Amino acid sequence: MSDPQPQAAMLRHYVEHTRPAIVEDLALDEALLEEAEAGGPPILRIWEPTAVAVVLGASCRLREDVRVEACREDGVAIVRRSSGGGTVVVGPGVLNVTVVLPVDYAPGLAAVDYTQRFVLERIAVAIRAQGPQVEVMGSGDLTLGLRKCAGSAQRRLRRHFLVHASILYRFPSEEIGRYTTHPARQPAYRQGRSHEEFVVNLEMPRERLVAAVRSAWLDPDAPTEPVLVPEERMAHLIAEKFADPAWIERL
């Protein structure tokens, strides 16, 4: 497998920030994308949920993908993001990486399929430098020995896009099967395996994983610029979309 060609410029804006509730985290990702579209900078964000939650992709079907009664019994939040991709279970032990970039950041990023691979390959190169020999497979997975350790999705506006990835490094895989069903759509390399047989933790210390992701996007010799959390834009997105049952249960 080849490394991404060539590497584009490093980013200067970075925020490592987790909100108290998962709907706020989804809203913050969307707000950072909207801020970039309105003239703000490209950004790397790292966050990790404080509690287990089920996150539907924008076009996923609630009753087909989610074991709703198990979630209700355990008090697990069910939310919906605005990016594509499949339904995922996140929580402590899942490092979430959000990259917001302009479409002219590197050649080829106008193509949806290439965009996701470009972002994931760059992260994969940095992780491989730390030891784990991860590869990019399917429509946007990071894998380790043909088992999935991260999934990704993207959201596009006219001039900017975001790709967010959820990297499992210390997450109990049985939680995935308890709260979500076996997916109807799956990559060929899965070969029908159950969640427990298919998903694997990267088993990498969090500090090393964060350092690897940072090294993929940030210049170690240049100071990062502060990122102000767009609270007003977030509040609007939460009220109008991410906390609205009509949005979460729309499919």
N, C-alpha and C positions, 0 to 999 in steps of 0.2 A: 504494500500500500504506500502511495506517495504522500509526502507532506504537502500542505497547501502551498500554492505557487502564485505569485511571490507573496511574502508577508507585507501587509499594508502598514500604514503608520500606527504607532502606539497611541492609546488614549490618554487623556490627562484628567478626566473627571471620573471619580470613583466614590461609591457610597456603599458601605456595609451597614445595612439598617433593616431590622425586622420590626414589623408592627405588631400590636397586641392581638389582632384578629386577622384571619386569613383573607377576609374580604378587603381589608385595608392593604394587605400586601399585593393583591391582584390590582387594586385601584392604583397603587403607587407605580407599578410597572406601566400601566396604561397612561398614567399622568406624565411619567418621564418621556414616554413616546410622544405624547401630544405636545409636551414642552419642546422637544427636539424639532418637531414639525413646525412649531411656531418660532423657531430661530435659536433654540437652545443647543447645547453641545451634545455630541455622542457620549455615552455613559456606560460604564460597567457597574453593575449592582450585584451584591451578594447578600443573600438572606436565608434564614432557616426558620421554618414554622415552629411555633411554641407548642402546638398540639397537633394531633393527627387530624387530617381533613381529606375529604374526597373532592377532587377538582375535575369537573367535566370540561372537555373541550367545547368550543363555541357551538359545534354542530352535533355533539353527542346526545344520545337519548337517555334520559334519567332512568327510566324503569328497565331499560335493556342493559345498562352498564353498571348500575349501582344496586347493592343489597340495602335498600332503603331502611328496612326494619332493623337490621343489625346496626346501621348507623344511628338510628334513633335510640335504640336500646343502650348504646354506648356513649351517646352524646357527641357523636362525631359530626362535624359540620359538613354539609354538602354545598358546594359553591360551583360557579361556572366562570371560566375565564373568557376573554374575548379573542384569544388565539385559537388556531386549529389544533389538530392532533387528538390523541385519545384521552380517555379518562385515567387519572393517576391518583395514587394515594401518597400524600406527603406528610411530613411531621418531623420531630426531632430525629436527627440522623440522616436527613435528606438536605443536602446543600443545594440551594437554588441559585442559579446564575442567570442574570439578565443582561443582555448586550443590546444597546440601542445605537443604531448606525444609520448614516445617510446611504441612499442607494448608490451614490457615486463613491463610496468609501474604497471600493476595489472593483476591478472589471468583473462583469458577469453577475452582479448582485441584483439585476433586474429580473433574473430567473429565480422563481420561488424554490425549486428543488436545489439549485446550486447554493442559494443563500444559507440554508440550514447546514449543508455539508461544510461550507466555508467556515462557519462559526464553530461547529463541533470539531472539525479537523484541527483548528488552531488550539482549542482546549486539549484535544487528544495529544498533540505534540508535546505540550507542556506537562501533561500527566505522565507520558512515557519517559520524559526526562527524569522523573522521580522514581521510575521503576515499573509500575504496572503497565503492561503492554496492551493498552486499550486500542480498539479499532472502531471506526464509524461504520455502521451497517443499517440496513433497512432505510426507512424514510427520514431517520433522524435519531438513531440510537447510538449510545456508546456501549460497547460490549467488551467483555473480558472472557476469553475462552468460549466464545459463541453464546455467552449468557449476558443479558442486558443489565447494565449498571446505571444507565441514565437514559431518559427520554427527553424529547425537546418538542417545541412548537414555535410558530412564528405568527406575528401580527404585522400587517403592512398598511401604511398610509401612502400618500402619493409620493412623498420625497424621503420618507424614513421607514424603518422597520425595526422590530425587536425580535430577537430570538431568546427564549428562555429555556433553560435545561434544568432538570432535577436529577442530581447525582446522589445515588444511594451509597453511603459510606458506613453507616451503622444503623440500619433500619430493619426491624423484624419483618421478614418477607411474608409471614403468615397474616399480617395485617392486610396485605393486598387482597388475598383470597377471601378474607372475612368480609370486606367492605365492597368489593367489586366482583363482577362476574367474569367468566372467561370471554375475552373479546371476540366478537364476530369477525372483525377484520384484524389480521395480524401479519407480520412480515414472514416471508417464506422460511427464513432461517429459524424461526421459532419452532416449526415442525410440530405444532399442536401441543407443546408442553404446557403444563400447569404453571400458575404464577410461581409456585415454590421451586419448580424445576427450571424455570426460565430466568428468573431474576436473581441477581447476586449483588452483594455489597462490594464496593471497591476495597474495603478493608484498609483504608489509608487514613492516618491520623488527620483530624480536621485541619490542624494548623498547616500541615504539608499540602493538603488539598487546596486550601485557600491560597497558599503561596503559589502553587502551580497555576491556578486560574488567574491570579494577579499577574504572574509573569507572562502569561499569554497575551495580555492586553495593555499592561502598564509598563512604562519605561522605569526601570529601577533607579536610574540616575536622575530622574526628573520628579519634582514634587507633584503630588496630585492636587487638583483644584477641588475646593469644597463644593458640595452639591446641596442646595437648599431643597428640602422636601416641599413640594407644591401642595400644601394643605388644602387650600381652597378648591383647587381643581380635583384633588382626591375626594373631598367631601361631596362634590357634585357627582362624581362618578359612582361613589358608593350609594348615594340616594337614588340616582337615576338608573343604575344598572346592577352593580355587584351585590348589593344587599336586597334587591327587589325580588320577591318570589316569582314574579312574572318572568324575569330574566332567567333565574336559576331553573325553573320548572317549565321553560318554554317548549322543550322537546322531550 
